Amino acid sequence: MTALAVGVGLRPGTAAERIVAAVRDVVGEKVIGCLATLDSRAGEPELRAAATMLEVPIRAYSAAELAGVAVPNPSVGVADAVGTGSVAEAAALLSGTGPLLITKRTVDEMVFAATAFRRVPVRAVLFDLDGTLVDYYAAADVAVNAKLAQMIPDLPADARRRAAIRWHELTELLMDRFLAGELTFAEQRRMRVHGLVEHLGLPRWDPQRVDDWMADYRSRCEAGWQAFPDVLPTLDELRRRELRVAVLTNNDGNQQRMKLRKVGLATHLPGIFASDDLGVAKPDPRIFHIACTDLALSPESVAYVGDRRDIDAVAATTAGLQGIWLNRGPAAPESRLPTISTLTDLPRYLDHA
């Protein structure tokens, strides 16, 4: 089925739910390749939220670019307001191939047009790190279970399993707070240990004991870090195709660089974009745009591969990249997002992208 590039003209502040409903009114259940609009509208939070709900990228064009496109239904009023006689039709034509399949149509005070979506060839691939390239979670699970056995040697197996689950929940929750700038990296580590101690019903530990526990946990975790077996063959194939590769990760940059060295990937992936270095984290589109700017490539020519559907694949897609969900777990419900179960599937996906 041919995907559509959907041009959108709308007023600032239009609610995301209204945008999604209007888009579906225009295109029905046809596959949407992207939303396309004026650059001054592309950053609107509600339009970005709509793109996230639809799981599609936004392509943005300047008024000058749009004004240079011949359209069947130009508007003098639109030209006076934003500097181009057409937003929806011109944006659709710039993002697609061939003639308009849906000419100018107004729904709920928004204007739409569509043409066949034009996919840009991938010139670089960015990868998430933990859970995508490095089997961090298996190492963390082994490490925390060893520490639990030290803390309470006779802890029943079911209670140990629940405590390990709670540790992983605390890790995700407090890492999110670190990424949001609410905690330092050291603070989130200490709070994770305090949370685990509280979960186990133990008296509160002093700071030194917390730091000693975390240091030993980190040492055990680092000893278990391994690259997934599908990583090196995939990187070799991407290099053979002369595609550029780098890492984009939500974490402390120094720790992630050390991780790449320990698992033998540092020479294969010398470029790393880390949220702590850049001051912005996924799912914020700015971190993806910083990486694309550094690579001197347009977002649509860059693929991003990650194991989390929300902050990896959906976030990258909404930022304008070609987001790909690496689902290493059990089969998930069908998704509109490109999905692979192993990195060895990535070159084959790129052949048909």
C-alpha positions in Angstrom: 0.0 0.0 0.0 1.4 3.4 -1.0 2.1 5.6 2.0 1.0 9.2 1.9 2.8 12.5 2.5 0.1 14.6 4.2 0.5 18.4 3.9 -1.1 20.3 6.8 -2.0 23.9 7.2 -3.3 24.9 10.6 -3.5 27.6 13.2 -1.2 27.6 16.2 -2.6 25.8 19.3 -4.9 23.4 17.4 -5.3 20.4 19.7 -3.6 17.2 18.9 -6.8 15.2 19.1 -8.4 17.5 16.6 -5.5 17.2 14.2 -5.5 13.4 14.4 -9.2 13.2 13.8 -9.0 15.5 10.8 -6.1 13.6 9.3 -8.1 10.4 9.6 -11.1 12.1 8.1 -9.1 13.0 5.0 -7.0 9.8 4.5 -9.0 7.1 6.3 -6.9 4.2 7.2 -4.3 4.7 4.5 -0.7 4.5 5.6 0.8 7.9 6.4 4.5 8.4 5.7 4.8 11.8 7.2 3.0 15.1 8.0 4.5 18.1 6.2 4.0 21.7 7.0 5.5 25.2 7.4 8.7 25.2 9.6 7.2 27.7 12.0 4.3 25.3 12.7 6.5 22.1 12.9 7.6 22.9 16.4 4.1 23.3 17.8 3.7 21.0 20.8 0.2 19.9 19.7 1.3 19.1 16.2 4.2 17.1 17.6 1.8 15.3 19.9 -0.4 14.4 16.9 2.6 13.1 15.0 3.5 10.9 18.0 -0.1 9.6 18.2 0.1 8.8 14.5 3.7 7.5 14.8 4.9 9.5 11.8 7.6 12.1 11.3 7.1 15.8 10.6 8.8 17.3 7.6 9.2 21.1 7.7 9.8 23.7 5.0 10.4 27.4 5.0 7.9 29.8 3.5 10.4 30.4 0.6 10.6 26.7 -0.2 6.8 26.4 -0.2 6.3 29.5 -2.3 8.5 28.0 -5.0 6.1 25.1 -5.6 3.4 25.4 -8.2 0.0 24.3 -6.7 -3.5 24.1 -8.1 -5.2 26.1 -5.3 -3.0 29.0 -4.1 -4.5 31.4 -1.6 -3.8 35.1 -1.4 -4.9 35.2 2.2 -2.4 32.5 3.1 0.3 34.3 1.2 -0.4 37.5 3.2 -0.4 35.6 6.5 2.7 33.3 6.2 4.5 34.3 3.0 3.4 31.5 0.7 0.3 30.9 -1.2 0.1 27.3 -0.1 1.1 25.3 2.9 -0.7 22.0 2.7 -0.5 21.4 -1.1 3.1 22.7 -1.4 4.4 20.8 1.6 2.8 17.5 0.4 4.4 18.0 -3.0 7.8 18.6 -1.5 7.5 15.5 0.7 6.2 13.2 -2.0 6.5 12.0 -5.5 4.2 12.6 -8.4 1.0 14.6 -8.5 -1.4 15.4 -5.6 -3.5 12.4 -4.7 -5.7 14.5 -2.5 -6.0 18.1 -3.4 -6.8 20.9 -1.0 -9.4 19.9 1.5 -10.6 21.8 4.6 -11.6 19.8 7.7 -12.3 21.4 11.1 -10.6 24.7 10.1 -7.5 22.8 9.0 -6.3 22.4 5.4 -4.9 19.1 4.0 -3.5 17.7 0.8 -1.6 14.5 0.1 0.7 12.8 -2.4 2.7 9.6 -2.5 5.3 9.6 0.2 8.9 10.0 -0.8 11.3 8.0 1.4 14.9 9.4 1.6 17.7 6.9 1.3 19.4 6.2 4.7 23.0 7.6 4.9 23.7 7.0 8.6 22.4 4.8 11.4 22.3 5.9 15.0 21.9 3.2 17.7 20.7 3.3 21.3 23.2 1.5 23.6 21.7 -0.4 26.5 19.4 -3.2 25.4 20.2 -2.5 21.7 24.0 -3.0 21.4 24.9 -4.1 24.9 23.0 -6.7 27.0 23.0 -4.4 30.0 19.8 -5.7 31.6 21.0 -9.3 31.8 24.2 -8.1 33.5 22.2 -5.9 35.9 19.9 -8.7 36.8 22.8 -11.1 37.7 24.5 -8.3 39.7 21.4 -7.3 41.7 20.5 -10.9 42.5 24.1 -11.5 43.8 23.8 -8.4 46.0 20.4 -9.5 47.3 21.9 -12.8 48.3 24.6 -10.9 50.3 22.0 -8.6 52.0 19.6 -11.4 53.1 21.1 -14.8 52.5 17.9 -16.7 53.3 15.6 -14.4 51.3 13.0 -16.7 49.6 13.3 -17.0 45.8 9.9 -15.3 45.2 10.8 -12.4 47.4 14.2 -12.1 45.7 12.5 -12.1 42.3 10.1 -9.3 43.4 13.1 -7.3 44.9 15.0 -7.6 41.6 11.9 -6.4 39.7 11.6 -3.5 42.1 15.3 -2.6 41.6 14.8 -2.4 37.8 11.7 -0.3 38.3 13.6 2.1 40.6 16.4 2.3 38.0 14.1 3.3 35.3 12.1 5.8 37.4 15.1 7.5 38.9 17.1 7.5 35.7 14.2 9.4 34.2 14.4 11.9 37.0 18.2 12.3 36.3 17.5 12.8 32.6 14.9 15.4 33.5 17.6 17.3 35.5 15.9 16.7 38.8 18.8 14.5 40.2 22.5 14.2 39.7 23.9 10.9 38.5 25.2 10.1 42.0 21.9 11.1 43.6 19.9 8.7 41.4 22.3 5.9 42.3 22.0 6.4 46.0 18.2 6.8 45.8 17.9 3.5 44.0 19.8 1.7 46.9 17.7 3.5 49.5 14.5 2.4 47.6 15.7 -1.2 47.5 16.6 -1.2 51.3 13.1 0.2 52.0 11.4 -2.4 49.8 13.2 -5.2 51.8 12.0 -3.7 55.1 15.6 -3.0 56.4 16.6 0.0 58.5 17.9 3.0 56.5 21.6 2.7 55.6 24.2 5.4 56.1 25.7 7.1 53.0 29.0 5.2 53.1 27.2 1.8 53.2 25.0 2.9 50.3 28.1 4.0 48.2 30.0 0.8 49.1 27.0 -1.3 48.0 26.6 0.6 44.7 30.4 0.3 44.0 30.3 -3.5 44.3 27.1 -3.7 42.3 28.6 -1.6 39.5 31.7 -3.8 39.5 29.6 -6.9 39.2 27.4 -5.3 36.5 30.4 -4.1 34.5 31.9 -7.6 34.6 28.8 -9.0 33.0 28.5 -6.4 30.1 28.5 -8.1 26.7 27.7 -6.9 23.2 24.8 -8.8 21.7 26.1 -11.4 19.1 24.3 -9.7 16.2 26.1 -6.3 16.7 29.5 -6.8 15.0 28.1 -8.6 11.9 25.6 -5.8 11.5 28.1 -3.0 11.9 30.4 -4.7 9.4 27.6 -4.9 6.9 26.7 -1.2 7.4 30.3 -0.2 6.9 30.5 -2.3 3.8 27.6 -0.2 2.5 29.5 3.0 3.5 26.8 4.0 6.0 28.0 6.1 8.9 27.2 4.8 12.4 27.2 6.3 15.9 25.5 5.9 19.3 22.9 8.2 20.7 22.1 7.3 24.4 20.3 8.6 27.4 23.0 8.4 30.1 26.3 9.7 31.4 28.7 10.0 28.5 31.8 8.8 30.4 30.0 5.7 31.6 28.7 4.9 28.1 32.1 5.4 26.5 33.6 3.1 29.1 30.9 0.5 28.4 31.7 0.6 24.7 35.4 0.0 25.5 34.7 -2.8 27.8 32.6 -4.7 25.3 35.0 -4.1 22.4 32.8 -1.7 20.4 34.6 1.6 20.9 36.7 1.4 17.7 33.6 0.3 15.8 31.5 3.2 17.2 33.8 6.2 17.9 30.9 8.7 17.7 28.7 8.9 20.8 25.9 11.4 21.6 25.1 11.2 25.3 22.3 13.1 27.0 24.4 14.1 29.9 27.0 15.7 27.6 24.3 17.5 25.5 22.0 18.6 28.2 18.9 17.2 26.5 17.5 13.6 26.5 15.2 11.4 24.5 12.4 11.7 23.7 13.1 15.4 23.2 13.6 15.9 19.4 16.5 18.2 20.0 18.9 15.4 20.9 18.2 13.7 17.6 18.6 17.0 15.7 21.9 17.7 17.4 23.2 14.4 16.2 21.9 15.0 12.7 23.5 18.4 12.6 26.8 17.0 13.8 26.6 14.4 11.0 25.7 17.1 8.5 22.7 15.1 7.4 19.0 15.8 7.2 17.0 13.9 9.8 15.0 11.9 7.2 18.3 10.5 5.9 19.2 9.1 9.3 17.8 5.9 10.8 17.6 5.4 14.6 17.4 1.9 16.1 16.5 1.3 19.7 14.9 -1.3 22.0 12.3 1.0 23.6 9.3 1.7 21.4 8.4 5.0 23.0 11.6 6.9 23.6 13.5 5.3 20.8 11.4 4.4 17.7 8.4 6.8 18.2 10.6 9.7 19.5 13.0 9.4 16.6 10.2 9.1 14.1 8.5 12.2 15.4 11.8 14.1 15.3 11.9 13.3 11.5 14.3 10.4 11.5 13.5 6.9 10.3 12.8 5.3 13.7 13.1 1.5 13.9 12.0 -0.5 16.9 14.3 -3.4 17.9 12.0 -5.7 19.8 14.3 -8.4 21.2 11.4 -9.7 23.5 8.3 -11.7 22.7 6.2 -10.8 19.7 4.4 -7.5 20.2 1.1 -6.3 18.8 1.3 -5.2 15.2 2.8 -1.7 15.0 2.8 1.0 12.2 6.5 1.5 13.2 9.2 -0.5 11.3 10.0 -3.3 13.7 12.9 -5.9 13.7 13.6 -8.7 16.2 17.4 -8.8 15.6 20.0 -6.4 14.3 20.8 -8.9 11.5 17.4 -7.9 10.0 18.4 -4.2 9.8 20.3 -4.4 6.5 17.4 -6.2 4.9 15.0 -3.5 6.2 17.2 -0.8 4.8 17.1 -2.5 1.4 13.4 -2.1 1.2 13.1 1.3 3.0 
